[in-house]
Amino acid sequence: QVQLVESGGGLVQAGGSLRLACTASGSIFSIYPMNWFRQPPGKQRELVADITTAGRPDYADSVKGRFTISRDNAKMTGYLQMNNLKPEDSAVYYCNLGGCIWGQGTQVTVSS
């Protein structure tokens, strides 16, 4: 069974940067699109960015120009580079593979 392990969350000041990583335990990583979701406190989980197997990205309007999603299929790892972070970006961030496999989540907190 494939598992996803996330890393890279933490506390950062507004305007700062973080890079999240999501590593898969199985070799199926390369054949599925990958997504990053986030869930702010008391709110629903929302899609932040997604990337196709060929590497084509797409972003929520709220993060366009600030976040970059990427993937390294050889390392079975996906990334979310987050720049110019804002307090409203604070949330638990989850990676998702193929719409059905979820990571455990990593907390991102942006202080003002």
C-alpha positions as CSV (number, residue, x, y, z in Angstrom):
1,Q,0.0,0.0,0.0
2,V,1.4,3.4,-1.0
3,Q,1.9,5.9,1.7
4,L,2.7,9.6,1.5
5,V,5.0,11.3,4.0
6,E,5.0,15.1,4.1
7,S,7.7,17.4,5.5
8,G,8.7,21.0,5.5
9,G,5.9,22.8,7.4
10,G,6.6,25.2,10.2
11,L,6.3,28.7,11.5
12,V,7.3,31.6,9.3
13,Q,6.8,35.3,9.3
14,A,4.6,37.0,6.6
15,G,6.6,37.5,3.5
16,G,8.7,34.4,4.1
17,S,9.0,31.1,2.3
18,L,8.6,27.4,3.0
19,R,9.0,24.4,0.8
20,L,6.8,21.4,1.4
21,A,7.8,17.9,0.2
22,C,5.7,14.8,-0.2
23,T,7.4,11.4,-0.7
24,A,5.6,8.3,-1.8
25,S,6.6,4.8,-0.6
26,G,5.6,3.1,-3.7
27,S,6.6,3.2,-7.4
28,I,3.1,4.2,-8.6
29,F,3.9,7.9,-7.9
30,S,4.8,8.7,-11.5
31,I,1.5,7.4,-13.0
32,Y,-0.8,9.7,-11.0
33,P,-1.5,13.4,-10.8
34,M,-0.5,15.0,-7.6
35,N,-2.4,17.6,-5.6
36,W,-1.8,19.8,-2.6
37,F,-4.8,20.7,-0.4
38,R,-5.0,22.9,2.7
39,Q,-7.4,23.1,5.6
40,P,-7.4,26.3,7.7
41,P,-8.8,26.0,11.2
42,G,-12.6,25.7,11.2
43,K,-12.8,25.7,7.4
44,Q,-13.2,23.1,4.6
45,R,-10.3,21.5,2.9
46,E,-9.5,23.3,-0.4
47,L,-7.4,22.6,-3.4
48,V,-4.2,24.7,-3.6
49,A,-2.4,23.3,-6.6
50,D,-2.2,20.2,-8.8
51,I,0.2,18.8,-11.3
52,T,-0.3,16.3,-14.0
53,T,1.9,13.3,-14.6
54,A,3.6,15.3,-17.4
55,G,4.3,18.1,-15.1
56,R,1.6,20.6,-16.1
57,P,0.7,22.7,-13.1
58,D,-2.5,24.5,-12.1
59,Y,-3.2,26.8,-9.1
60,A,-5.9,28.3,-7.0
61,D,-6.3,32.0,-7.7
62,S,-5.4,32.7,-4.1
63,V,-1.8,31.4,-4.6
64,K,-1.1,32.1,-8.2
65,G,2.3,33.9,-8.6
66,R,3.4,32.9,-5.1
67,F,3.3,29.1,-5.0
68,T,5.0,26.6,-7.3
69,I,4.1,22.9,-7.5
70,S,6.6,20.5,-9.0
71,R,7.4,16.8,-9.0
72,D,10.4,14.5,-9.3
73,N,9.2,11.2,-10.4
74,A,12.6,9.5,-10.1
75,K,12.6,10.5,-6.4
76,M,8.9,9.8,-6.0
77,T,8.5,13.2,-4.4
78,G,6.4,16.2,-5.0
79,Y,7.0,19.7,-3.8
80,L,5.2,22.9,-3.0
81,Q,7.3,26.0,-2.9
82,M,5.5,28.8,-1.1
83,N,6.8,32.3,-1.3
84,N,5.5,35.6,0.0
85,L,3.5,33.8,2.6
86,K,0.5,35.5,4.2
87,P,-1.2,34.9,7.5
88,E,-4.3,33.6,5.5
89,D,-2.0,30.8,4.2
90,S,-1.9,29.3,7.6
91,A,-3.4,25.8,7.5
92,V,-2.7,22.1,7.6
93,Y,-1.3,21.2,4.1
94,Y,-2.0,17.8,2.7
95,C,-0.6,16.1,-0.4
96,N,-2.8,13.8,-2.4
97,L,-2.0,11.3,-5.1
98,G,-4.5,10.4,-7.7
99,G,-7.4,11.7,-5.8
100,C,-7.4,8.9,-3.3
101,I,-4.2,8.6,-1.3
102,W,-3.5,11.2,1.3
103,G,-0.6,12.3,3.4
104,Q,-0.8,12.9,7.1
105,G,-0.7,16.7,6.8
106,T,1.9,19.2,7.8
107,Q,1.1,22.5,9.7
108,V,2.0,25.8,8.2
109,T,1.7,28.9,10.4
110,V,2.4,32.4,9.1
111,S,2.7,35.1,11.6
112,S,1.9,38.7,10.9
